């Protein structure tokens, strides 16, 4: 994402859910007597809001039931739990099996930060049908996201300009333009969202989840966190270790990294995914249409991006495909092996002077719908990251780090390095260098890492296991491609995860699926 603190660690969230249509995605202080006793008014869900990504109301469930939505009241400021409240939007599908076998609610966070769980859960629900036999499937828009007091920054037309900017400046004038444009965006966030910005940190969302657990009537929080959702799950376990039930963390964020280390890790991860894509394309029996060898594929992509820096090509009128939009679109296509065919088609068309598909991919990453409306995923993503992350990087610092980032990825290095300036002029101070996820006393947490993951590199899973603490985490490795493991539909991964969540059966430590 242009000018983000990092390419969004999303698990094909609301933004990516748009893709097929576009192309045819401390201590426990939460026990407040008033709010924990509230009764939720569940009703049939309406269509998602513009901030959630828009679209139609979720379809009826396979058993004839309906998706139900409700709003939970939570403190605006958890340091003043009896003060002003905000609404947290929830969605659920009731368990499909016998009531006698129901375990409780299984709460999902699909990543981002900034993805709407209210929009994402119905789209992904078929993948979790087995889990619904014993759980109510529940998700939510975290504070600052979708319908939950959404962070609002710039208008749709302003965002079109924002995403067309040069995110990899090559000279002083371009660097000044990038900094000024970032200041403008951040100032708009402060003007339009001043009240919510100080209260969107991951620790705030974790406290909301413990309140949610109580309001849903569960003694323990059963949880499935994906991508950024793994960070949220780790922070929850740190704050409320005794309240952790059966929990799974898939596509794992490295909790030991500061923003610079995270961005550098993503540079390596996306480069690995690009290498794998190029090797896959050129290894097929039919000719790869975008290169004769893996290196040729990458060389031609590099040339395309260099040419677009000098002269953009037609994208989606009136917008043109710039170097930034093309890089963003390529990154989006690497989130899933299922998207590689779109990348091939998009590159073919771009080489012929048509940038539509790469721009559609970029729009999907940025939460832009076909009618030009943006969800609030970009605003929420930046607001949550900047609330969490203490470091603020200068232009001079980024310039000194460029060689290291370029060595990690000739294609994505500059892009991710310059993304580190997005929080530099943010109006709210960041909380810490990295999250604290140590969780002594927690129930076992299943941590699933994918060796080919571009957005949350595999090494993060082992770091999460270590950071959670001795005896807490059980690690499962998937030797695959794309972001995440469970949604790859690998039978070994799904059997292990289902076995734990449904029956409490832990896989053997260090088990490997391929």
KOLLOMAR-323774 format. One line per 10 residues: number of its first residue (from 1); for each residue y, z, x of C-alpha. Coordinates in nm, 4 decimals. Example, Ala and Ser with C-alpha at 12.3 -4.5 7.8 and 13.67 -1.06 7.14 Angstrom:
1	-0.4500/0.7800/1.2300  -0.1060/0.7140/1.3670
This chain:
1	0.0000/0.0000/0.0000  0.3338/-0.0966/0.1443  0.5266/0.1927/0.2916  0.2688/0.4516/0.1888  0.1832/0.7422/0.4141  -0.1615/0.5847/0.4287  -0.3654/0.3264/0.2449  -0.4493/0.5163/-0.0656  -0.7755/0.7058/-0.0380  -0.8652/0.5877/-0.3845
11	-1.2107/0.5449/-0.5271  -1.1265/0.2197/-0.7041  -0.9065/0.4215/-0.9376  -0.6884/0.3020/-1.2234  -0.5218/0.0379/-1.0077  -0.8491/-0.1177/-0.9001  -0.9840/-0.1040/-1.2545  -0.7290/-0.3736/-1.3391  -0.8840/-0.6145/-1.0900  -1.1571/-0.7846/-1.2984
21	-0.9117/-0.8490/-1.5819  -0.6445/-0.9749/-1.3454  -0.8913/-1.2053/-1.1786  -1.0848/-1.3297/-1.4846  -0.9018/-0.0821/-1.1029  -0.4537/3.2034/-0.1464  -0.5882/3.3961/-0.4026  -0.6956/3.3593/-0.7609  -0.3835/3.3823/-0.9763  -0.4948/3.1487/-1.2563
31	-0.6350/3.4169/-1.4866  -0.3345/3.4300/-1.7145  -0.4176/3.6001/-2.0436  -0.2122/3.3601/-2.2555  -0.3022/3.0248/-2.1002  -0.6690/3.0930/-2.0283  -0.7224/3.1799/-2.3972  -0.5644/2.8601/-2.5304  -0.7699/2.6408/-2.7604  -0.7649/2.2683/-2.6930
41	-0.6961/2.0348/-2.9835  -0.9434/1.7539/-2.9119  -0.8702/1.4246/-3.0899  -0.9836/1.0637/-3.0561  -0.8104/0.9082/-2.7550  -0.5246/0.6670/-2.7951  -0.4540/0.3787/-2.5572  -0.3565/0.4823/-2.2024  0.0143/0.5181/-2.1382  0.2039/0.2800/-1.9119
51	0.2026/0.5503/-1.6430  -0.1777/0.5679/-1.6718  -0.2102/0.1915/-1.6282  -0.1954/0.0771/-1.9905  -0.4700/-0.1115/-2.1715  -0.6753/-0.0405/-2.4826  -0.8114/0.2858/-2.6182  -1.1564/0.3622/-2.4748  -1.4502/0.2044/-2.6572  -1.6885/0.4163/-2.8652
61	-1.9676/0.5888/-2.6729  -2.3195/0.4383/-2.6753  -2.4489/0.7056/-2.9146  -2.1714/0.6326/-3.1630  -1.9491/0.9200/-3.0564  -1.5910/0.8827/-2.9430  -1.3892/0.9728/-2.6387  -1.1806/1.2807/-2.7075  -0.8466/1.3706/-2.5515  -0.6451/1.6921/-2.5410
71	-0.3547/1.8491/-2.3536  -0.3875/2.1783/-2.1658  -0.0830/2.3922/-2.0939  -0.0464/2.5024/-1.7316  0.2320/2.6819/-1.5452  0.4902/2.4495/-1.3947  0.5157/2.6912/-1.1019  0.1985/2.8813/-1.0174  0.4054/3.1445/-0.8344  0.5568/3.2234/-1.1761
81	0.2582/3.1813/-1.4113  0.4456/3.3150/-1.7148  0.7378/3.0738/-1.6715  0.7789/2.7151/-1.7916  0.4650/2.5159/-1.8675  0.3614/2.1522/-1.8357  0.0907/1.9566/-2.0156  -0.2251/1.8436/-1.8329  -0.3901/1.5489/-2.0093  -0.7704/1.5754/-2.0433
91	-1.0472/1.3447/-2.1638  -1.4116/1.4162/-2.2384  -1.7378/1.2666/-2.3606  -1.9665/1.5291/-2.5114  -2.3137/1.5693/-2.3635  -2.5636/1.3234/-2.5090  -2.8754/1.5413/-2.4747  -2.9997/1.8412/-2.6710  -2.7569/2.1322/-2.6905  -3.0261/2.3621/-2.5512
101	-3.0239/2.1649/-2.2243  -2.6463/2.1433/-2.1820  -2.5248/2.2925/-1.8529  -2.1505/2.2807/-1.9220  -1.8632/2.0502/-1.8293  -1.8695/1.8234/-1.5236  -1.5106/1.7663/-1.4090  -1.4285/1.4439/-1.2224  -1.1438/1.3466/-0.9948  -1.1699/0.9823/-0.8900
111	-0.9161/0.9876/-0.6087  -0.5731/0.8662/-0.5162  -0.3980/1.0932/-0.5060  -0.2275/0.9538/-0.8120  -0.5165/0.8005/-1.0058  -0.5396/0.8698/-1.3785  -0.8667/1.0385/-1.4673  -0.7996/0.9787/-1.8350  -0.8068/0.6027/-1.7693  -1.0771/0.6050/-1.5014
121	-1.3529/0.8103/-1.6634  -1.4211/0.5749/-1.9576  -1.4315/0.2774/-1.7194  -1.6786/0.4414/-1.4821  -1.8754/0.6394/-1.7422  -2.1731/0.3992/-1.7600  -2.2458/0.4852/-1.3961  -2.2728/0.8528/-1.4903  -2.4835/0.8187/-1.8062  -2.7682/1.0213/-1.6528
131	-2.5309/1.3111/-1.5828  -2.4016/1.3047/-1.9390  -2.7455/1.4049/-2.0672  -2.6714/1.7644/-1.9650  -2.2938/1.7752/-1.9143  -1.9791/1.7036/-2.1073  -1.8104/1.4502/-1.8781  -1.4481/1.5594/-1.8299  -1.1565/1.4208/-1.6325  -0.7805/1.4649/-1.6293
141	-0.4482/1.3345/-1.5107  -0.3469/1.5759/-1.2339  0.0075/1.7107/-1.2515  0.2550/1.4364/-1.1616  0.0102/1.1654/-1.2740  -0.0175/0.9555/-1.5912  0.0568/1.1738/-1.8945  0.0755/1.5007/-1.6991  0.4509/1.5225/-1.6286  0.4389/1.1961/-1.4333
151	0.6507/1.1509/-1.1234  0.8951/0.8699/-1.1963  1.0892/0.6902/-0.9253  1.1929/0.3260/-0.9591  1.1828/0.0701/-1.2393  0.9288/-0.2122/-1.2575  1.1800/-0.4664/-1.1247  1.2762/-0.2345/-0.8392  0.9099/-0.1835/-0.7531  0.8605/-0.5598/-0.7347
161	1.1274/-0.5621/-0.4628  0.9817/-0.2498/-0.2987  0.6407/-0.4092/-0.2566  0.7859/-0.7335/-0.1212  0.9617/-0.5616/0.1698  0.8540/-0.6123/0.5294  0.6322/-0.3094/0.5975  0.5733/-0.4012/0.9645  0.9219/-0.4371/1.1198  0.9509/-0.6281/1.4466
171	1.3144/-0.5656/1.5403  1.6009/-0.3246/1.4889  1.7356/-0.4920/1.1773  1.3946/-0.4904/1.0092  1.3357/-0.1274/1.1070  1.6706/-0.0282/0.9586  1.5911/-0.2186/0.6397  1.2533/-0.0413/0.6058  1.4066/0.3031/0.6569  1.6899/0.2341/0.4122
181	1.4515/0.1024/0.1482  1.2309/0.4103/0.1898  1.5340/0.6377/0.1539  1.6310/0.4526/-0.1641  1.2850/0.4972/-0.3138  1.2683/0.8654/-0.2212  1.6171/0.9287/-0.3592  1.5110/0.7698/-0.6906  1.2103/1.0046/-0.7035  1.4377/1.3040/-0.6515
191	1.6848/1.1861/-0.9151  1.4244/1.1100/-1.1809  1.1613/1.3770/-1.1079  1.3484/1.6681/-0.9530  1.1753/1.9341/-1.1661  0.8130/1.8350/-1.0986  0.8310/1.7281/-0.7304  0.8015/2.0799/-0.5802  0.4901/2.1494/-0.7895  0.2496/1.8581/-0.7335
201	0.0640/1.9821/-0.4242  -0.3155/1.9783/-0.4144  -0.3186/2.3591/-0.4303  -0.1337/2.3357/-0.7642  -0.3912/2.0890/-0.8986  -0.6745/2.3138/-0.7789  -0.5262/2.6072/-0.9712  -0.5005/2.3818/-1.2768  -0.8717/2.3070/-1.2409  -0.9619/2.6754/-1.2432
211	-0.7551/2.7255/-1.5555  -0.9334/2.4199/-1.6979  -1.2697/2.5784/-1.6183  -1.1742/2.8856/-1.8211  -1.0298/2.6888/-2.1124  -1.3437/2.4705/-2.1263  -1.5510/2.7876/-2.1484  -1.7397/2.7568/-1.8198  -1.8227/3.0474/-1.5881  -1.8413/2.8061/-1.2937
221	-1.6670/2.4789/-1.2158  -1.9177/2.1942/-1.1936  -1.7371/1.9157/-1.0133  -1.7677/1.5559/-0.8905  -1.4871/1.4615/-0.6504  -1.4471/1.1156/-0.5032  -1.2163/1.0155/-0.2168  -0.8997/1.2288/-0.2477  -1.1034/1.4180/-0.5064  -1.3086/1.5550/-0.2167
231	-0.9945/1.7089/-0.0674  -0.9074/1.8563/-0.4058  -1.2617/1.9908/-0.4378  -1.2499/2.1426/-0.0905  -0.9165/2.3123/-0.1619  -1.0570/2.4445/-0.4905  -1.3593/2.5875/-0.3079  -1.1260/2.7551/-0.0575  -0.9137/2.9148/-0.3305  -1.1975/3.0028/-0.5698
241	-1.5265/3.0118/-0.3740  -1.6965/3.2425/-0.6236  -1.6173/3.0034/-0.9087  -1.7870/2.6958/-0.7579  -2.0864/2.5741/-0.9550  -2.2730/2.2539/-0.8700  -2.0306/2.0320/-0.6780  -2.0535/1.6892/-0.5174  -1.7994/1.5372/-0.2759  -1.8389/1.1597/-0.2275
251	-1.6277/0.9347/0.0030  -1.5061/1.2324/0.1975  -1.1548/1.2904/0.3274  -1.1480/1.4498/0.6740  -0.9791/1.7852/0.6055  -0.9085/1.8523/0.9735  -0.6735/1.5570/1.0269  -0.2960/1.5495/1.0104  -0.1322/1.2412/0.8513  -0.1138/1.0534/1.1822
261	-0.4809/1.1116/1.2562  -0.5712/1.0124/0.9011  -0.3737/0.6885/0.9274  -0.5342/0.6084/1.2627  -0.8777/0.6802/1.1174  -0.8059/0.4442/0.8301  -0.6973/0.1746/1.0738  -1.0381/0.1997/1.2373  -1.2141/0.2189/0.9005  -1.0485/-0.0881/0.7508
271	-1.1025/-0.2806/1.0742  -1.4729/-0.1926/1.0593  -1.4889/-0.3092/0.6982  -1.3148/-0.6362/0.7929  -1.5591/-0.6845/1.0802  -1.8481/-0.6294/0.8391  -1.7020/-0.8730/0.5864  -1.6554/-1.1439/0.8519  -2.0072/-1.0933/0.9870  -2.1547/-1.1046/0.6375
281	-1.9700/-1.4224/0.5407  -2.0733/-1.6128/0.8524  -2.4349/-1.4923/0.8453  -2.5195/-1.6571/0.5146  -2.7286/-1.9717/0.4942  -2.4454/-2.1578/0.3233  -2.1323/-2.2241/0.5263  -1.8660/-1.9524/0.5261  -1.5572/-2.1287/0.3862  -1.3084/-1.9139/0.5815
291	-1.4454/-1.9378/0.9344  -1.7307/-2.0574/1.1513  -1.7900/-1.7270/1.3330  -1.6938/-1.3680/1.2584  -1.4214/-1.3833/1.5229  -1.2964/-1.7127/1.3830  -1.2644/-1.5530/1.0381  -1.0512/-1.2728/1.1826  -0.8462/-1.5101/1.3950  -0.7642/-1.7249/1.0948
301	-0.6618/-1.4187/0.8909  -0.4352/-1.3053/1.1744  -0.2771/-1.6515/1.1878  -0.2247/-1.6503/0.8114  -0.0446/-1.3165/0.8267  0.1675/-1.4325/1.1188  0.2613/-1.7497/0.9304  0.3486/-1.5487/0.6170  0.5825/-1.3332/0.8251  0.7818/-1.6480/0.8979
311	0.7364/-1.8279/0.5675  0.5840/-1.6749/0.2505  0.3889/-1.8992/0.0141  0.3918/-1.9124/-0.3679  0.2176/-1.6139/-0.5221  0.2736/-1.5214/-0.8865  0.6036/-1.6720/-0.9949  0.8719/-1.5799/-0.9248  0.7201/-1.3644/-0.6501  0.5956/-1.5052/-0.3230
321	0.3022/-1.3892/-0.1136  0.4545/-1.2130/0.1845  0.2803/-1.0799/0.4921  0.2940/-0.7314/0.3416  0.1462/-0.8350/0.0066  -0.1312/-1.0321/0.1770  -0.2231/-0.7399/0.4020  -0.2266/-0.5130/0.1001  -0.4478/-0.7549/-0.0928  -0.6937/-0.7865/0.1957
331	-0.7160/-0.4081/0.2193  -0.7829/-0.3804/-0.1548  -1.0704/-0.6267/-0.1295  -1.2384/-0.4135/0.1383  -1.2793/-0.1122/-0.0908  -1.6004/-0.2574/-0.2326  -1.8520/-0.5153/-0.1165  -1.8363/-0.6485/-0.4727  -1.4781/-0.7593/-0.3970  -1.5646/-0.9608/-0.0865
341	-1.6098/-1.2761/-0.2931  -1.2520/-1.2363/-0.4184  -1.1324/-1.2051/-0.0601  -1.3097/-1.5265/0.0384  -1.1658/-1.7123/-0.2590  -0.8214/-1.5639/-0.1979  -0.8212/-1.6663/0.1675  -0.9374/-2.0174/0.0824  -0.6517/-2.0582/-0.1615  -0.3956/-1.9030/0.0742
351	-0.4922/-2.1438/0.3518  -0.4208/-2.4202/0.1010  -0.0785/-2.2709/0.0204  -0.1659/-2.0759/-0.2970  -0.1245/-1.6977/-0.2727  -0.2131/-1.6034/-0.6288  -0.5466/-1.4272/-0.5709  -0.4292/-1.2240/-0.2720  -0.1248/-1.1232/-0.4740  -0.3440/-1.0198/-0.7674
361	-0.5452/-0.8051/-0.5278  -0.2244/-0.6515/-0.3970  -0.1024/-0.5884/-0.7512  -0.4300/-0.4134/-0.8272  -0.3785/-0.1782/-0.5332  -0.0215/-0.1050/-0.6425  -0.1000/-0.0422/-1.0099  0.0830/-0.3503/-1.1411  -0.0533/-0.4959/-1.4640  -0.0513/-0.8625/-1.5560
371	0.2608/-0.8149/-1.7696  0.4575/-0.6719/-1.4757  0.4388/-0.3048/-1.5686  0.3460/-0.0493/-1.3033  0.1451/0.2673/-1.3503  0.2901/0.5678/-1.1721  0.0137/0.5696/-0.9093  0.2511/0.4797/-0.6246  0.5103/0.7422/-0.7138  0.2444/1.0094/-0.7664
381	0.0573/0.9132/-0.4501  0.3647/0.9510/-0.2310  0.4822/1.2675/-0.4084  0.1476/1.4450/-0.3714  0.0966/1.3337/-0.0117  0.4470/1.4416/0.0864  0.4063/1.7771/-0.0903  0.0816/1.8375/0.1007  0.1725/1.7030/0.4448  0.4096/1.8971/0.6687
391	0.4731/1.6415/0.9486  0.7728/1.4102/0.9174  0.7614/1.1129/1.1554  1.0597/0.9330/1.3040  1.0998/0.5628/1.3748  1.0945/0.6340/1.7468  0.7708/0.8277/1.7185  0.6016/0.5460/1.5272  0.7173/0.2924/1.7862  0.5554/0.4976/2.0623
401	0.2288/0.5120/1.8660  0.2053/0.1401/1.7848  -0.0149/0.0483/2.0868  -0.2748/0.3065/1.9817  -0.2759/0.1825/1.6232  -0.2973/-0.1816/1.7322  -0.5949/-0.0982/1.9529  -0.7641/0.0604/1.6515  -0.6940/-0.2433/1.4329  -0.5112/-0.5634/1.5288
411	-0.4773/-0.6424/1.1586  -0.3986/-0.3077/0.9926  -0.2590/-0.1063/1.2846  0.1128/-0.1792/1.2438  0.0845/-0.1548/0.8678  -0.0643/0.1942/0.8730  0.1530/0.3206/1.1577  0.4767/0.2305/0.9795  0.3447/0.3864/0.6591  0.3902/0.7245/0.8283
421	0.7669/0.7133/0.7659  0.7313/0.7345/0.3863  0.7698/1.1134/0.3814  1.0427/1.1301/0.6480  1.3298/1.1662/0.3996  1.1317/1.3250/0.1189  1.3310/1.5889/-0.0727  1.0499/1.8498/-0.0725  0.9004/2.0091/0.2387  0.5309/1.9541/0.3046
431	0.2851/2.2433/0.2927  0.0654/2.2114/0.6039  -0.0645/1.9869/0.8797  -0.3941/1.9584/0.6949  -0.5659/2.1311/0.4002  -0.7648/2.4528/0.4329  -1.1101/2.4065/0.2807  -1.2992/2.6986/0.4343  -1.5073/2.8426/0.1508  -1.7258/3.1356/0.2583
441	-1.9322/3.2590/-0.0326  -1.9253/2.9296/-0.2217  -2.2328/2.7868/-0.3883  -2.3854/2.4875/-0.2056  -2.1675/2.1727/-0.2094  -2.3301/1.8309/-0.1659  -2.1224/1.6164/0.0745  -2.1971/1.2410/0.0725  -2.0691/1.0127/0.3498  -2.0896/0.6312/0.3688
451	-2.1163/0.4786/0.7173  -1.9241/0.1643/0.6114  -1.6418/0.3331/0.4195  -1.2998/0.1871/0.5104  -1.0677/0.4327/0.3341  -1.2446/0.7599/0.4126  -1.4376/0.6909/0.7338  -1.7862/0.8376/0.7643  -1.6858/1.0923/1.0272  -1.4891/1.2782/0.7599
461	-1.8094/1.3910/0.5895  -1.9312/1.5817/0.8938  -1.5852/1.7331/0.9433  -1.5847/1.8486/0.5808  -1.9283/2.0056/0.6234  -1.8063/2.1985/0.9273  -1.4770/2.2996/0.7676  -1.6365/2.4320/0.4478  -1.8232/2.6783/0.6647  -2.1730/2.7721/0.7646
471	-2.4260/2.7618/0.4861  -2.1976/2.6008/0.2279  -2.2368/2.2224/0.2560  -2.5439/1.9998/0.2371  -2.4835/1.6587/0.3958  -2.6225/1.3282/0.2686  -2.5633/1.0000/0.4541  -2.5566/0.6561/0.2953  -2.5815/0.3558/0.5261  -2.3828/0.1119/0.3166
481	-2.0557/-0.0722/0.2644  -1.7466/-0.0013/0.0574  -1.5650/0.3110/-0.0547  -1.8014/0.5785/-0.1804  -2.1779/0.5992/-0.2235  -2.2813/0.6978/-0.5764  -2.1152/0.3976/-0.7410  -2.2935/0.1632/-0.4994  -2.5892/0.2184/-0.7374  -2.8140/0.2951/-0.4403
491	-3.1188/0.4587/-0.5983  -3.1702/0.7038/-0.3139  -2.8123/0.8323/-0.3351  -2.8129/0.8558/-0.7127  -3.1485/1.0325/-0.7177  -3.0263/1.2923/-0.4698  -2.6967/1.3526/-0.6505  -2.8555/1.3587/-0.9958  -3.1271/1.5907/-0.8743  -2.8706/1.8409/-0.7570
501	-2.6294/1.8227/-1.0493  -2.8960/1.8140/-1.3221  -3.1679/2.0349/-1.1771  -3.0068/2.2249/-0.8887  -3.2415/2.0551/-0.6444  -3.0739/2.0254/-0.3042  -3.1656/1.7271/-0.0854  -3.2941/1.7990/0.2610  -3.0096/1.8632/0.5033  -2.9264/1.5458/0.6933
511	-3.1108/1.3145/0.4515  -3.0252/0.9459/0.4991  -3.0211/0.6742/0.2319  -2.9995/0.3016/0.3102
